Amino acid sequence: MDVIGLGTLAMDILRKVDKLPGEDSFCVVENTAYAPGGSGTNVIVQMARLGAKCGYVGKVSDDKIGEEIIVNLKQEGVDTSFMVIKKGGTTLHTEIVIDRAGKKFILLNLGDVFHTLGVDEVNTEAIQTAAVFYTDLLPFEPAVKGLKTAKESGRKTAFNMQTGLDTMKGFGISKEDIFNVLPYTDVFAPCQEGLYALTDTTDLEECRKRLRKYCSGVLLFTLGSKGSVAYDKEDNRYEIPCRKINCVDTTGAGDSYLGSFLYSYFLKKDSVENSMKLATDCAAYTCTGIGARYSPTVEQIKNFVKLD
């Protein structure tokens, strides 16, 4: 196994609207579609589409949403034998409202199953034998167990802080908790909002300095339309701008970016800079279609790059 993931999973209900509503306003729903999502599984699916052998750890209900999530992962070639299924309850899902310009907001229904994954339900043998362990730190205790198990087994690890600090606190995860797991992390990839809140600064050099106290690995900062900046283990800085495209939907772009970066950097042993370039191309491709899983295969990204 190349990669074992443990993190968020969901079914995305995509609602295309004429415009995002303001306070006490409304919008017109033009189209509704259903697609599997969840940042953690999105990252793993991107890696699988590029050729990685992947497995996933998570907990779903035996409801229709949970069944569909597992079916889709199997269709993507992801090993679901490490998944835990609970009878009864509601599987985590989201409603994503997207306007004609690709701007969005997300309504998250946590359900009552996802966060009940227990430490004893995590297949540690799979983590010990996979080349890479990936997590977004949710659910917290199983994710920490995974990170520690992977590092103790000499495996590579990646932690994607895909939400802001306030959201992490809502899941019961403090700033101190995050700092405590960074020593077990080979690639730390916080989103822009999370990065600034975690370090109490918007200066990237200061962000690096403050995080370096805890993490000796690669620091990878995704900055939305501003592109991405990374610091390798020797603190060499790399900066890659976004590709100019006709953006349809930004949902899942960050997940595609990280999945392709980890595939290139860990599995293909490419440089940080070249891995960032591939990741930027894959994220741009994802933005040209609707939904978090509009991420490319190897052939699709090759053809996309040729269009330049």
N, C-alpha and C positions, 0 to 999 in steps of 0.2 A: 504494500500500500504506500502510495506517495504522500497522501495528505489525509489527516483526520480532522474534521471540523466539529466544533461544539459551540453553539450559539443560537441566535435568534432564527426562527422559522415562522412563516406565516402564509396565509392566502391573501393576495391583494385584490381588492375590488376597485377597479379603475373607473372613475366617473369623469368623462370629458365634458367640460362646461364652457359656456361662452365667455365667462370672466369669473375671477375669484371674487366672492362677495365681501363687502365691508360689513361693519357692525350694523345689525338690524336691517341688512339687505338680503337679496337673494340672487341666485343665478339659475340658468336654464341648463339642465342635464341633456347633453346632445347624444351621448353614447355611454353604455355601461359594458364593461368586460371583466372577466375573472382570470386572474393569473397567479400562479404560485410565486411567493416572494419571501421576504425576510432577509435582512442583510447577511446573516451568516450563511444561509443556503445559497444566496445569490453569489457570494464570493466563491463558494465551493463549486457551483455549477459553471462559473466562468473558467475555473481551473480545469474542470472535467472537459469542457468544450475545447480547450487547448491541448488536451491529451493526457492530463494527469489522472492517475488512478486514485479516486477519492472515496471516503466514507464519511458518514455523518452521525453524530450523537445528539439526540434531542428527544423530547417527550410530547406526544400528541394524544388527543382523544380518539376514540373510535367513531367520531362523527364524520360527516361527509367531507368537511374541510381537512381533517387529519388524514383521511384515506387518500384524498387527492394529492396532498403534499407528498406522501410516501410514493404514490404511483408516479408522480412527476419526477421525483429524484431517481427512481429506478429507470425511467425513460432516458434520463440524462447520463446514465451509466454510473450513478453514485450508489455505493453499497449502503443499504438501509438496514442491514442486520444488527446494527448497534442502536437502532431507534427503539424507544420504549412507548408502548401503546397502553393507555389507560381507558378502561371502560367507563362511559359516561363523561359528562363535562363538555366544555367548549374549547376548541383549539384556538390558539392565538391567530388573529387576523387583522387586517387593516383596510381602511377605506381611503383611497388616494384620489383627491379631487384636483384635476389638471385643467388649466385654461388653454386657450388657443395659442398662447405664446410659450407654453411649456412650463409655466410657473405652477406651483402646487402647494397644497397642505395635506397633512396625513392625520387621520383619526385612527388611533390604536386601541383595539379591543384585546386586552391581555388574556381574556378567557380565565379558566381556572385549572389549567393543566400544565402549561409550559414551565412555570416556576416551581412545580412540585418534583422536578427531576432531582433525585437524590444522589449523593456522592457514591453510594454503593451501587447505583444503577449505571455508572459509567464504566465502559469496557476499557480498563487500564492496559490490558494486554495489547489491544489494537493501537493505543497511543504509544506504547513502548516500542512497537515494531514499525510504525509509520515514520517516514523521513521527516515530516513536518506536522506540527500541531497548530491549528488555527482556532482563535476564539475572539468573540467580541465581549467576553466576560459575563455573559448572561446564559443561564443562571449563574450566580456568582460562585458559590462553593464548589459545584462541579467543575466550573471553568478553572478555578484556582488549582483544584486537584489535577486537572489535565495539564496545566502549565508546569507544575512541579514534577509530575510524573515524566513528562517529556524531557525536561532539562536533566533530571536525574538519570535518564536513559540515554543522554547524549544526543537527543533529537533537536531539530530547529523549531523555534516557536515564533508565532506572530500574534499580536494583540491589536485589534482594530477598535478604537474607541469611536464608534459610529454616531454617538449622540453627544449632546451637551452635558455639562456637569450636573445641571439641575435635573435632567432626565435620569442620569445615573443615580443621583441621590434618591429619586423617586423609586428606584429599584432597590434601595437600601445599600447602595455602594458609595462610600465617601471618597474624598480626595486622598485621604491617607490609605484607603484600601487600594486605590489605583497605584499610588507610589510603591506600595508594598509588593505588587506583582511585577513591577517593571524590571527588577533584577533577573526575573525568569524569562524575559522577553528579548528575542533577537531582532525583531522588527516591530517597532511601535508606531502605529499609524492613527493618530487622532484626527478627527474632523476639525475644521477651522474653529467652530464654536467651542468645542471641547478643549482644544489646545489653549486658546486664550484664557478660558476660565480656569484651567488646571494650573497654568503658569502665572496668572495674574498680570499678563503683559501681551501686547500685540507685536512686539519687536521679536522677529524670528531668531535673532542671535541670542537674545535674552531667553527665549523659549528653549533654545538648545542648551544653554548653560544650566538652566534650572532643571531640565529633564536629565541632563548628563550625570547629575548626582546620583540618579537611580538606575538609569539604563545605559549600558555600554554598547548596545547594538545600534542598528540603523534607525534613525529618526526620520519618519516620512510624513510630511505635512501636506495634505490636500487642501487647496485654497479656493475651490470653486472655479469661477471664471478667471481667477488670477493664476491658474495652473497649479504646479506643485513644486515643493522644495524639499530636498532631502540632505541629510548629513550622514556620511558613512561612519564606520567605527573610528576612523582617524580624524573625524570632523571636517573632511573635505565637503564642500557645499556644491550641490547640483540643483539647477533650476530649469524647469521645462514649462513653456507656456502652453495654454490650451490650443487645440486646433480650431480654426475657424470653420464652422459648419452651419447648416440650416437646422437649428435645434428644434426637435419636435417634443421631446420629453426628457427631463434630466433624471427621472427616477432610475435608480440603480447604477448611475454613472460611476459613483464612488466605489461601489462594490465591484464593478467590472474592472476599474482601475486597480484596486488592491489585489483581486484574484489574478490578474495578468501579471502584475508586478511580482507577486510571490512565486508564480509559476516560472517566470523568467529568472528571478534572482536565486531562488532556492533549488529548483529542479534543473534548470538549464545552465546554472552557474554563470549567468551573465553578470555584467557590471551593474552597479546601482543606476548609473546614467542610462545605459541602454534598456534596462528594465523599466525605468520611468518613461522612456520614449514609447515602448510597446504599450505600457499601461495607458498613456495619454491617447494613443490611437484607439485602443479598445474602448475607453470611456467615451471618446467622441463618437465612435460607431454606435454605442448604446443610446446616445442622445438622438440618433436619427430615426428611432422608432418608438413605439408606445410600450411602456412597461419595464419593470426591473429586469426581466429576463431577455431583453432585446440585446443580448451580449453575443459577441462573435465567436465563430469557430476559427480554426487556423486558416482555412481557405477564404472565409469571409473577410478576415482582417487583412490578408494578403491582397485581395482584390480592392479593398477599401483604400489601402495605402497607395496602390497603383493609380488611383484616381487623382492623386495630388499632381 
